[in-house]
Amino acid sequence: MSTAEQPPAGPDEATAAVAAAHVPDDGQHPEPGPDGHPRCPWAVGTSDYLDYHDREWGRPVHGDAALFERLTLEAFQSGLSWLTILRKREGFRAAFDGFEPDAVAAYGPDDVARLLADPGIIRNRAKITAAIANARALVRLRDASGDGALDRLVWSYAPPPQPAPVSMSDVPASTAESTALAKALKRHGFSFVGPTTAYATMQAVGLVDDHLAGCAVRSGLR
């Protein structure tokens, strides 16, 4: 079909075409995804990242078990690519009993040995033992403050809405709120949850929305 014979673009296609034409290819600003709609630049490299970015990242997560999973995975990610964690997530869920806090809190030496031998996860002793200790800390917190105690604790550090970051350089690695959250978690016996890990968790579970201005998820196109 010649250019003259092309049918007019629909509203969605037209929006994507205009957005893509104005995206600087510098790794800092939104870049077009496979559908032409711009996404945060880290999301367009693989289908795993794209799916996570579009469906999960920055969307509110509630529930103690769900938040325990996110905190655990962010701790395991420390020093590694998040893509590695995404591709092993089902392995983590299987190895850690679906991140049910009571189940993980009951793990003993045999479970540590089992986890260290499991190729479906990151076999790091310090991170494995921290995950078990954190499950025990969560159970103590729940026993003291009731169901949903971790949910209430984490979400109490949600900051006021902020302007959308324009580029990746506008996205912080940590904030005053993530530093305060990390300190609160440590007071309750959690480990491997410094300010950077706490902020990554806040991004992942929707306490903050760090989708860039112009990202299709922020604009509601995805």
Backbone torsions as a table, in degrees:
resi	resn	phi	psi	omega
1	MET	NA	130.7	179.7
2	SER	-75.5	166.8	178.3
3	THR	-57.5	-38.2	-177.9
4	ALA	-66.7	-25.6	-176.9
5	GLU	-91.6	-4.7	-178.2
6	GLN	-63.3	133.9	175.2
7	PRO	-70.8	155.1	179.1
8	PRO	-63.2	142.0	-179.6
9	ALA	-68.1	144.1	174.1
10	GLY	-72.4	170.7	-177.1
11	PRO	-57.9	-41.8	-178.1
12	ASP	-66.9	-43.7	179.8
13	GLU	-65.3	-40.2	-179.4
14	ALA	-64.3	-42.0	178.9
15	THR	-62.0	-44.1	179.8
16	ALA	-62.7	-41.8	-178.3
17	ALA	-65.1	-42.8	179.4
18	VAL	-65.7	-43.8	-179.1
19	ALA	-62.8	-45.5	-177.9
20	ALA	-62.5	-34.3	-178.5
21	ALA	-68.5	-18.8	-177.0
22	HIS	-110.6	15.4	-179.4
23	VAL	-94.6	116.7	175.0
24	PRO	-73.0	133.9	-178.5
25	ASP	-91.0	73.0	-176.1
26	ASP	-124.4	6.3	-179.9
27	GLY	74.8	3.2	-178.1
28	GLN	-113.2	-24.4	-175.2
29	HIS	-114.5	165.2	178.7
30	PRO	-52.7	142.0	179.6
31	GLU	-125.2	149.7	-177.1
32	PRO	-64.5	135.7	172.3
33	GLY	-86.3	-175.3	-177.9
34	PRO	-62.7	-20.9	177.7
35	ASP	-93.6	3.6	179.7
36	GLY	90.6	-15.0	179.9
37	HIS	-80.2	137.9	-179.0
38	PRO	-71.7	142.3	175.8
39	ARG	-129.6	166.1	170.7
40	CYS	-54.5	136.9	-169.2
41	PRO	-59.1	-30.6	-178.9
42	TRP	-67.7	-17.4	-172.5
43	ALA	-87.3	-15.2	-169.2
44	VAL	-92.2	-1.9	-175.7
45	GLY	-75.1	-35.5	-177.9
46	THR	-140.0	159.4	177.6
47	SER	-66.6	-30.0	177.9
48	ASP	-63.4	-48.0	178.6
49	TYR	-63.2	-44.0	-176.5
50	LEU	-61.4	-44.8	-179.3
51	ASP	-64.7	-43.5	178.8
52	TYR	-63.1	-45.0	179.8
53	HIS	-60.4	-46.1	-174.9
54	ASP	-75.2	-34.4	-170.6
55	ARG	-103.2	-24.0	-171.3
56	GLU	-126.2	-49.9	-169.0
57	TRP	-60.0	125.4	177.4
58	GLY	85.4	-0.9	178.1
59	ARG	-93.7	139.0	-174.0
60	PRO	-58.0	133.7	176.4
61	VAL	-122.4	132.7	177.8
62	HIS	-131.2	162.0	179.8
63	GLY	106.3	136.3	-175.5
64	ASP	-62.2	-44.0	-178.0
65	ALA	-65.7	-42.2	-179.6
66	ALA	-64.1	-41.0	179.6
67	LEU	-72.0	-34.5	175.1
68	PHE	-61.9	-41.6	177.2
69	GLU	-60.1	-48.2	-177.6
70	ARG	-63.5	-42.9	177.9
71	LEU	-61.0	-41.8	-178.7
72	THR	-65.5	-45.9	-179.0
73	LEU	-65.9	-38.8	177.8
74	GLU	-64.6	-36.2	177.6
75	ALA	-67.6	-41.0	177.7
76	PHE	-66.1	-28.4	-178.9
77	GLN	-70.0	-23.2	-175.5
78	SER	-48.4	120.3	179.4
79	GLY	84.4	1.2	-178.2
80	LEU	-126.6	171.5	173.7
81	SER	-76.8	139.7	175.7
82	TRP	-63.5	-26.9	178.3
83	LEU	-61.0	-37.1	177.4
84	THR	-60.3	-42.3	-179.4
85	ILE	-68.5	-43.9	179.6
86	LEU	-56.9	-44.1	-176.3
87	ARG	-73.9	-14.5	177.6
88	LYS	-108.2	5.9	-172.2
89	ARG	-60.0	-43.5	179.0
90	GLU	-64.8	-34.0	175.2
91	GLY	-64.0	-41.1	176.1
92	PHE	-61.7	-44.7	-177.8
93	ARG	-62.4	-41.3	178.6
94	ALA	-67.0	-42.0	-176.1
95	ALA	-70.8	-32.5	-176.0
96	PHE	-105.8	30.9	174.0
97	ASP	52.0	43.3	178.5
98	GLY	66.0	17.7	-179.0
99	PHE	60.0	31.6	172.1
100	GLU	-72.2	117.5	-172.5
101	PRO	-55.7	-42.3	-177.9
102	ASP	-64.5	-38.8	179.6
103	ALA	-65.1	-47.1	-178.2
104	VAL	-68.3	-36.7	179.9
105	ALA	-62.0	-24.9	-178.3
106	ALA	-87.3	-0.1	-178.7
107	TYR	-63.7	143.1	177.1
108	GLY	-123.3	-166.6	-177.4
109	PRO	-55.9	-37.2	179.8
110	ASP	-64.3	-36.2	178.5
111	ASP	-69.7	-38.6	176.5
112	VAL	-60.6	-44.7	177.9
113	ALA	-62.2	-42.0	177.8
114	ARG	-60.2	-44.6	-178.4
115	LEU	-67.7	-37.2	178.8
116	LEU	-67.3	-19.8	179.3
117	ALA	-98.8	1.3	-173.8
118	ASP	-91.2	111.8	-179.8
119	PRO	-72.6	-7.2	-179.5
120	GLY	-81.4	-4.7	178.9
121	ILE	-128.6	-178.3	172.2
122	ILE	-85.3	116.7	-173.2
123	ARG	-91.1	75.3	-179.9
124	ASN	-118.4	115.8	-174.0
125	ARG	-58.9	-44.1	-177.3
126	ALA	-62.5	-40.4	-179.8
127	LYS	-72.5	-35.6	177.3
128	ILE	-64.9	-47.6	-179.1
129	THR	-67.3	-32.1	175.9
130	ALA	-66.4	-39.3	178.6
131	ALA	-61.8	-41.5	179.3
132	ILE	-67.7	-44.2	178.1
133	ALA	-61.6	-37.2	179.9
134	ASN	-69.1	-35.4	174.9
135	ALA	-62.4	-41.2	178.6
136	ARG	-66.2	-38.2	177.0
137	ALA	-63.9	-39.9	178.7
138	LEU	-63.8	-43.2	179.5
139	VAL	-61.9	-42.5	177.9
140	ARG	-63.0	-42.5	179.4
141	LEU	-62.2	-43.9	179.6
142	ARG	-64.8	-41.9	-179.5
143	ASP	-63.8	-33.3	-179.2
144	ALA	-81.8	-33.4	-171.0
145	SER	-122.2	0.7	176.1
146	GLY	93.8	168.3	178.6
147	ASP	-57.2	142.8	-179.8
148	GLY	81.8	11.9	-176.4
149	ALA	-64.0	-42.5	178.9
150	LEU	-66.4	-41.0	177.3
151	ASP	-56.2	-49.4	-178.9
152	ARG	-63.8	-40.8	-179.6
153	LEU	-62.8	-51.9	-177.2
154	VAL	-61.7	-48.0	-175.5
155	TRP	-71.8	-15.9	176.6
156	SER	-69.1	-13.1	179.5
157	TYR	-102.4	14.2	175.8
158	ALA	-67.0	125.7	-179.6
159	PRO	-79.5	166.1	173.5
160	PRO	-61.6	152.2	178.1
161	PRO	-54.9	140.3	-179.0
162	GLN	-117.6	158.9	174.4
163	PRO	-58.6	148.2	179.7
164	ALA	-63.0	134.1	174.4
165	PRO	-65.1	141.2	-177.6
166	VAL	-86.6	-37.2	179.9
167	SER	-137.9	169.4	-179.1
168	MET	-61.9	-26.7	178.4
169	SER	-68.0	-16.0	177.6
170	ASP	-86.4	-7.3	-177.4
171	VAL	-92.6	119.7	-176.8
172	PRO	-77.1	161.4	173.5
173	ALA	-86.9	-25.6	177.1
174	SER	-157.6	164.3	-179.1
175	THR	-140.1	174.6	176.1
176	ALA	-60.4	-38.0	-179.9
177	GLU	-68.2	-40.3	179.9
178	SER	-69.5	-33.2	175.9
179	THR	-64.9	-42.7	178.6
180	ALA	-66.4	-40.1	178.6
181	LEU	-64.0	-44.0	179.3
182	ALA	-59.5	-42.3	179.1
183	LYS	-64.9	-40.7	179.8
184	ALA	-65.0	-42.2	178.5
185	LEU	-63.4	-41.8	179.6
186	LYS	-65.0	-36.4	177.0
187	ARG	-60.3	-30.1	-179.9
188	HIS	-91.5	7.7	173.8
189	GLY	98.3	4.9	178.1
190	PHE	-79.6	149.8	176.9
191	SER	-132.1	170.6	-176.1
192	PHE	59.2	34.5	179.8
193	VAL	-133.0	65.8	175.4
194	GLY	-74.6	178.8	-177.9
195	PRO	-58.0	-35.4	-179.4
196	THR	-71.7	-44.4	176.5
197	THR	-63.4	-40.0	178.5
198	ALA	-62.5	-40.3	-179.3
199	TYR	-69.9	-39.0	176.8
200	ALA	-60.5	-37.5	176.5
201	THR	-67.1	-41.8	178.3
202	MET	-59.8	-39.5	176.2
203	GLN	-65.0	-45.3	-174.2
204	ALA	-65.5	-36.2	-172.6
205	VAL	-103.2	8.1	169.9
206	GLY	90.8	9.5	174.0
207	LEU	-66.0	-30.4	173.8
208	VAL	-128.4	154.2	176.4
209	ASP	-115.5	100.7	-178.8
210	ASP	-103.3	18.9	168.2
211	HIS	-62.7	134.0	-176.1
212	LEU	-68.9	154.3	171.9
213	ALA	-58.9	128.7	-177.4
214	GLY	97.8	-14.9	176.1
215	CYS	-65.6	137.5	-176.8
216	ALA	-61.8	-30.6	178.8
217	VAL	-68.1	-43.1	178.9
218	ARG	-65.6	-37.2	-177.5
219	SER	-82.3	-4.9	176.5
220	GLY	87.6	4.7	178.6
221	LEU	-75.9	-19.9	177.3
222	ARG	-139.1	NA	NA
